[in-house]
Amino acid sequence: MEKLTSIIKIESIREFKNSDKVTETATQYYISSLHNNAIEFQFKIRSHWAAENKLDWTLGVAFCEDAFRKRAGNAAQNYSGLLKIALNLLKMKIRKTIY
């Protein structure tokens, strides 16, 4: 296992232009074994969250994930896992069809 070499702190401000709510602030911490500068870390972190947001959007649109209420036990986590498996199977099927 590589040794941790960096602790990253990101403070973000979200502005709402067409709302009474003016701003929202958040602080996030990351640990890393990489030897990057601040700009490289920012790029990697933004890229990671862009991929996460794209996955959430795809699940929401393709499977109407937000329309279902899952509250009992681990139902929400189990359902989310099944949807991700289904999405990956669909992507594999599409790739095989194209090639």
N, C-alpha and C positions, 0 to 999 in steps of 0.2 A: 504494500500500500504506500502510495506517495505521501509525503509529509505536507501538511497544510502550510501554505506560505502567505495566504492573503485573507483578510477579512474585508468585505466590501459593504459599504453602507450607501444606500440610495434613498434620497429624499425626493419625493415627487409631489407636484402640485397639479391638480386637475381643475380646470376652469370650465364652468358651465355658462355658455354665452347667452342662451335663451331661457334662463331660469332665475328664480329668486335666490337660489343657492349659488353663491359666488365662487367659492373654491373648496376643495377637499384636499387634505394633505395626507401623505402616507410615508412611512419609513420602512424599508426592507433591508434585511441583512443577508449576506451570502458568504460562504467560506469556499476557498478554492486552493488547489495545489498548483495552479498555473502562475507563471511569472509574467503577467500582462500589465499594461498601464491602464489608466482609468478609461481611456477611449475604447480600448479593446474589450475591457470588461463590459462597458456599457453596450457595445455592439452585440456581444454574445448574449447578454441578459435580455436585450430587446428582441433578438432573434428567437430566443427560447419562448418568450411570452407571445410573440406573434404566432408561432406554431401552435401554442396552447389555445390561443383565442380562435385560430382558424379551426382547430378540432372541435372546440365548443360550438362554434357557429355551425359547422357541418352537422354535428349531432342534433343540434336544435332544429335545423331546417329539414334534414333528411328523415329524422325519426320523431319530430315534434316532441323532443325530450322534455321540454318545459311544461307541456300540457298535462303530464301525468303527475299525480301526487303519490309519492312513496314515503310513508312515514314509519312503518312497522319495522323494528329491528334493523337489519342491514339491507333492507330492500333497495334503498337508493344506490348504495355502493354496488350491490349485485347487478342491478338493472344497468347502471352505467358501464360496468364491465362487459355485460352481454352486448350492449350497443356498440362498444368499441370493437369487440370481436366481429360482430355482424358487419360493421363498416370496413374492417380490414378484409373480410371475406369478399365483400362486394368489390373492393378495389382490386383484389387478386383476380377475380372473375373478369373484370373489365380489362385488366392488363393482358390476360390470356386471350381474350377475344380480339384485342387490337393486334397482337403479335401473332 
